[in-house]
Amino acid sequence: MPRRILALASLVLLARFPLCAREQKLADDVPSTSNAAPAPSPAESTDAPPEMSKMKMNASDMRNMAGMNNDGTTHAMLSMEGRQMSMGPHMKMTTLRDLKPGDQEKADQVVAAARKAAEKYTDYKIALADGYKVFLPDLPQKQYHFTNYRYAFEAAFKFNAEHPTSLLYEKHGDDYKLIGVMYTAPKNANWNELDQRIPLSIAQWHAHINMCLPPSDRKNEAWGPNAKFGLMGSIATKSDCDATGGKFMPQIFGWMVHVYPFEQKGEDIWSVERQAHMD
């Protein structure tokens, strides 16, 4: 799949959300067997209600929360551009669960909400006027993420199907064609929490992991077919990264899932290939 890709994300990519949440341990990658609520992360602190936290955050804070600072987000995007994405050491994805009663209906409700939210923005200029920001607009991409950072912040606390973190567009000349939306969840969310947002019997969330940022004198080794660093690099463990003097990032963004609500078939609406930037 030698195709140009983004990696939200939005952007996202994208949240990539929230970066101030604690690093997710590998044990969190499997479904929890406990019904107890997980301990709140710093971004999910119960010391103050989310509304107060939002009021205290300025635009710069929200961009940082969304992973838009110099923590390696841009490098991650660039390292994936035009390269083949695979389920290798730098990507993890939830596995499909058995369909439970109510799962299909819940997923259908998400699709309906996603379609309703997106229809307003078939003209990308309306999205820009409403405060959506294009991530890396000058970088050629297959899918451009127009991100709403207030929705990104909201997604760190709760799921609102009417507030997708990002709108997904294809670029055609100077115009953009709306094709879908992206939802996000904190990187420390376990699979049961993701299942509560969108049933894992229907959708597969993905996350980008095991990234080694190169030291300043080896940045050229983050590109090309024999890259050692970045999300396409051969280095995928902390020990190997430390040995090179690089900066290891267990997970570069939060959990992400793409929805293409204008498609007709379920496999196209929840396309794993498209959400993993394979097309």
LUMBA-179153 format. One record per residue (C-alpha): y negated, x, z; residue in three letters. Coordinates in Angstrom, 1 decimal. Each point is the difference from the previous one (the first is absolute). Last residue first. Layout:
[[Y,X,Z],ALA]
...
This chain:
[[-4.0,-5.4,0.8],ASP]
[[1.6,1.8,2.9],MET]
[[-2.8,-0.5,2.4],HIS]
[[2.4,-0.9,2.9],ALA]
[[-1.5,-3.5,-0.1],GLN]
[[0.9,-0.2,-3.7],ARG]
[[3.5,1.1,0.4],GLU]
[[0.7,-2.2,3.0],VAL]
[[-1.1,-3.1,-1.9],SER]
[[-0.7,-2.8,2.5],TRP]
[[-1.6,-2.4,-2.5],ILE]
[[2.1,1.4,-2.8],ASP]
[[3.3,-0.4,1.8],GLU]
[[-1.1,-3.5,1.0],GLY]
[[-0.7,-1.1,-3.6],LYS]
[[-3.3,-1.5,-1.1],GLN]
[[-2.6,2.7,0.4],GLU]
[[-3.5,-0.9,1.1],PHE]
[[0.8,0.8,3.6],PRO]
[[0.6,3.7,-0.5],TYR]
[[0.5,1.1,3.6],VAL]
[[-0.1,3.6,1.1],HIS]
[[1.2,1.2,3.4],VAL]
[[-1.3,2.8,2.1],MET]
[[0.8,1.6,3.4],TRP]
[[-2.6,2.4,1.3],GLY]
[[-1.1,3.2,-1.7],PHE]
[[0.8,3.7,0.1],ILE]
[[3.2,-0.1,2.1],GLN]
[[1.5,3.1,1.7],PRO]
[[-3.0,2.1,-0.9],MET]
[[0.6,3.8,0.1],PHE]
[[-2.9,2.4,-0.4],LYS]
[[0.8,3.2,-1.8],GLY]
[[0.4,3.5,1.3],GLY]
[[3.1,0.6,-2.1],THR]
[[2.4,0.1,2.9],ALA]
[[-1.6,-3.1,1.5],ASP]
[[0.9,-1.9,-3.2],CYS]
[[3.6,1.1,0.1],ASP]
[[0.3,-1.0,3.7],SER]
[[-1.8,-3.2,-0.6],LYS]
[[2.4,-1.1,-2.7],THR]
[[-0.6,-1.2,-3.6],ALA]
[[-1.0,3.1,-2.0],ILE]
[[1.1,-0.5,-3.6],SER]
[[-3.3,-1.5,-1.0],GLY]
[[-0.6,-3.4,-1.6],MET]
[[-1.7,-1.5,3.0],LEU]
[[-2.1,3.1,0.5],GLY]
[[1.2,3.7,0.1],PHE]
[[2.6,2.0,-1.7],LYS]
[[-0.7,-1.0,-3.6],ALA]
[[2.4,1.2,-2.7],ASN]
[[-0.9,-2.6,-2.6],PRO]
[[-3.7,0.5,0.5],GLY]
[[-2.3,-0.3,2.9],TRP]
[[-0.1,0.7,3.7],ALA]
[[0.6,3.7,-0.5],GLU]
[[-3.6,0.5,-1.3],ASN]
[[-1.1,-0.8,3.5],LYS]
[[1.5,3.2,1.4],ARG]
[[-2.9,1.9,1.4],ASP]
[[-1.4,-3.1,1.9],SER]
[[3.3,-0.7,1.7],PRO]
[[2.0,-2.8,-1.7],PRO]
[[0.3,-3.5,1.4],LEU]
[[3.7,-0.7,0.8],CYS]
[[0.9,-3.7,-0.4],MET]
[[3.1,-1.4,1.6],ASN]
[[-0.7,-3.7,-0.6],ILE]
[[-1.4,-2.6,-2.4],HIS]
[[0.8,-3.6,1.1],ALA]
[[1.6,-3.0,-1.6],HIS]
[[0.5,-3.7,0.7],TRP]
[[2.8,-1.9,-1.7],GLN]
[[-0.5,-3.7,-0.4],ALA]
[[2.4,-3.0,-0.1],ILE]
[[2.7,0.5,2.7],SER]
[[-2.6,2.2,1.8],LEU]
[[-1.9,-3.2,0.7],PRO]
[[-3.8,0.6,-0.2],ILE]
[[-2.1,0.4,3.2],ARG]
[[2.8,-0.7,2.4],GLN]
[[2.3,2.3,-1.9],ASP]
[[-2.6,2.8,0.3],LEU]
[[0.1,-0.5,3.8],GLU]
[[3.8,0.1,-0.1],ASN]
[[-0.1,3.2,-2.1],TRP]
[[-2.1,1.9,2.6],ASN]
[[-3.8,0.4,-0.3],ALA]
[[-1.2,3.5,0.9],ASN]
[[-1.5,0.5,-3.4],LYS]
[[-2.2,-3.0,0.4],PRO]
[[0.4,-2.8,-2.6],ALA]
[[-1.3,-0.4,-3.5],THR]
[[-0.2,-2.7,-2.6],TYR]
[[-0.7,0.7,-3.7],MET]
[[-1.1,-2.4,-2.7],VAL]
[[0.9,-0.6,-3.6],GLY]
[[-0.8,0.2,-3.7],ILE]
[[-3.8,-0.2,-0.4],LEU]
[[-1.2,1.4,-3.3],LYS]
[[-2.8,2.6,0.1],TYR]
[[-2.5,0.6,-2.7],ASP]
[[-1.7,3.1,-1.4],ASP]
[[3.0,0.8,-2.2],GLY]
[[2.9,-1.9,1.5],HIS]
[[0.6,0.9,3.6],LYS]
[[2.8,-1.6,1.9],GLU]
[[-1.0,-1.6,3.3],TYR]
[[1.5,-0.4,3.4],LEU]
[[-2.0,-1.7,2.8],LEU]
[[0.3,1.6,3.4],SER]
[[0.4,-0.9,3.6],THR]
[[1.1,-3.5,-0.7],PRO]
[[-1.9,-2.6,2.0],HIS]
[[1.5,-3.4,-0.7],GLU]
[[3.4,1.2,1.2],ALA]
[[-1.4,0.8,3.4],ASN]
[[2.2,2.4,2.0],PHE]
[[-1.2,1.2,3.3],LYS]
[[-1.4,3.0,1.9],PHE]
[[-0.1,2.9,-2.5],ALA]
[[-0.4,-2.6,-2.8],ALA]
[[-3.5,-0.9,1.4],GLU]
[[-1.1,3.6,-0.6],PHE]
[[1.2,-0.1,-3.6],ALA]
[[-1.7,-3.4,-0.4],TYR]
[[-3.2,1.5,1.2],ARG]
[[0.6,2.9,-2.4],TYR]
[[0.3,-2.1,-3.1],ASN]
[[1.6,2.1,-2.6],THR]
[[0.0,0.0,-3.8],PHE]
[[3.1,2.0,-0.8],HIS]
[[0.3,1.1,-3.6],TYR]
[[3.5,-0.2,-1.6],GLN]
[[1.1,2.3,-2.8],LYS]
[[-2.5,2.6,1.0],GLN]
[[-2.5,2.3,-1.7],PRO]
[[-2.2,1.5,2.8],LEU]
[[-3.6,-0.9,-0.2],ASP]
[[0.3,-3.1,2.1],PRO]
[[1.6,1.9,2.9],LEU]
[[0.4,-3.2,2.2],PHE]
[[-2.1,-2.8,-1.3],VAL]
[[-1.9,-1.8,2.8],LYS]
[[0.1,-3.7,0.7],TYR]
[[-3.3,-1.3,1.6],GLY]
[[-0.3,-3.5,-1.5],ASP]
[[-2.1,1.2,-2.8],ALA]
[[2.7,2.5,-1.0],LEU]
[[2.6,-2.8,0.0],ALA]
[[-2.3,-2.1,-2.1],ILE]
[[-0.4,2.8,-2.5],LYS]
[[3.8,0.1,-0.3],TYR]
[[0.0,-3.3,-1.7],ASP]
[[3.5,-1.4,0.7],THR]
[[-1.3,0.2,3.6],TYR]
[[0.1,-3.6,1.2],LYS]
[[3.5,-0.4,-1.2],GLU]
[[1.1,2.8,2.4],ALA]
[[-0.2,-2.0,3.2],ALA]
[[1.6,-3.0,-1.4],LYS]
[[2.8,2.0,-1.6],ARG]
[[0.6,1.9,3.3],ALA]
[[0.1,-3.2,1.9],ALA]
[[2.5,-1.5,-2.3],ALA]
[[2.1,3.2,0.1],VAL]
[[-0.1,0.0,3.8],VAL]
[[1.1,-3.6,0.1],GLN]
[[2.9,0.8,-2.4],ASP]
[[1.1,2.7,2.4],ALA]
[[0.0,-2.4,2.9],LYS]
[[2.0,-2.5,-2.0],GLU]
[[2.5,2.6,-1.1],GLN]
[[0.5,1.2,3.6],ASP]
[[0.4,-3.4,1.5],GLY]
[[3.7,0.3,0.6],PRO]
[[0.9,3.6,0.0],LYS]
[[0.7,2.1,-3.1],LEU]
[[2.0,3.2,0.9],ASP]
[[-2.2,3.1,0.3],ARG]
[[-1.3,2.1,-2.8],LEU]
[[-0.6,3.6,0.9],THR]
[[-3.4,1.3,1.0],THR]
[[-1.4,2.9,-1.9],MET]
[[-0.5,3.7,0.7],LYS]
[[-1.7,2.5,-2.2],MET]
[[-0.5,3.8,0.1],HIS]
[[3.6,1.1,0.3],PRO]
[[1.0,-1.7,-3.2],GLY]
[[-0.1,-3.7,-1.0],MET]
[[-1.7,1.0,-3.2],SER]
[[-3.5,0.1,-1.4],MET]
[[-0.4,1.9,-3.3],GLN]
[[-3.4,1.6,-0.4],ARG]
[[-3.1,-1.0,-1.8],GLY]
[[-2.0,-0.1,3.3],GLU]
[[2.2,0.6,3.0],MET]
[[-1.8,3.2,1.2],SER]
[[-3.3,-1.6,-0.7],LEU]
[[0.6,-2.9,2.3],MET]
[[1.4,2.2,2.8],ALA]
[[-2.9,2.4,-0.3],HIS]
[[-2.4,-2.9,0.3],THR]
[[1.7,-1.1,3.2],THR]
[[0.3,3.5,1.5],GLY]
[[-1.9,-0.5,3.2],ASP]
[[-3.4,0.3,-1.7],ASN]
[[-1.0,-3.6,0.7],ASN]
[[1.0,-3.2,-1.8],MET]
[[3.0,-0.7,2.2],GLY]
[[-0.9,-3.6,0.6],ALA]
[[-1.1,0.7,3.5],MET]
[[-2.3,2.7,-1.4],ASN]
[[-1.5,-2.5,-2.4],ARG]
[[-0.4,-2.5,2.9],MET]
[[-1.8,2.5,2.2],ASP]
[[-2.4,0.9,-2.9],SER]
[[-0.9,-3.7,-0.4],ALA]
[[-0.8,-0.4,3.6],ASN]
[[2.4,-1.0,2.8],MET]
[[-1.3,-1.5,3.2],LYS]
[[0.1,-3.6,-1.2],MET]
[[3.6,0.4,-1.2],LYS]
[[1.1,1.2,3.4],SER]
[[-1.7,-3.0,1.6],MET]
[[1.9,-2.3,-2.3],GLU]
[[3.3,1.8,0.6],PRO]
[[-0.2,-0.9,3.7],PRO]
[[-0.5,2.9,2.4],ALA]
[[2.4,1.9,2.3],ASP]
[[2.9,-1.3,-2.0],THR]
[[0.4,3.1,-2.0],SER]
[[1.3,-0.5,-3.6],GLU]
[[-1.7,2.9,-1.6],ALA]
[[1.1,2.3,2.9],PRO]
[[3.5,-1.3,-0.4],SER]
[[1.2,-3.0,1.9],PRO]
[[3.4,0.2,1.6],ALA]
[[2.5,-1.9,-2.0],PRO]
[[0.7,-3.7,0.9],ALA]
[[3.4,-0.5,1.5],ALA]
[[2.5,-1.8,-2.3],ASN]
[[2.1,3.2,-0.2],SER]
[[2.4,1.0,-2.8],THR]
[[-2.8,1.5,-2.0],SER]
[[0.6,0.4,-3.7],PRO]
[[0.2,3.5,-1.2],VAL]
[[-3.0,2.2,-0.9],ASP]
[[-1.2,0.1,3.6],ASP]
[[2.6,2.6,0.8],ALA]
[[-1.6,2.3,-2.5],LEU]
[[-3.1,0.1,2.2],LYS]
[[-3.2,-1.6,-1.1],GLN]
[[-3.1,2.1,0.7],GLU]
[[-2.4,-1.8,2.4],ARG]
[[-2.6,-2.2,-1.5],ALA]
[[-3.3,1.7,-0.8],CYS]
[[1.0,0.1,-3.7],LEU]
[[0.2,-3.8,-0.1],PRO]
[[0.9,-0.8,-2.7],PHE]
[[0.8,2.0,-3.1],ARG]
[[-1.4,-1.8,0.2],ALA]
[[-0.8,0.6,-4.4],LEU]
[[0.0,0.1,-1.1],LEU]
[[-0.2,-1.0,0.2],VAL]
[[-1.1,1.1,-0.6],LEU]
[[0.6,-1.9,-0.6],SER]
[[2.1,1.6,0.4],ALA]
[[0.8,0.3,-1.0],LEU]
[[2.1,2.5,-2.0],ALA]
[[-1.2,-0.1,-3.4],LEU]
[[2.1,0.7,-3.0],ILE]
[[0.0,1.4,-3.5],ARG]
[[3.4,-0.2,-1.6],ARG]
[[2.8,2.4,-0.6],PRO]
[[2.6,-2.5,1.2],MET]
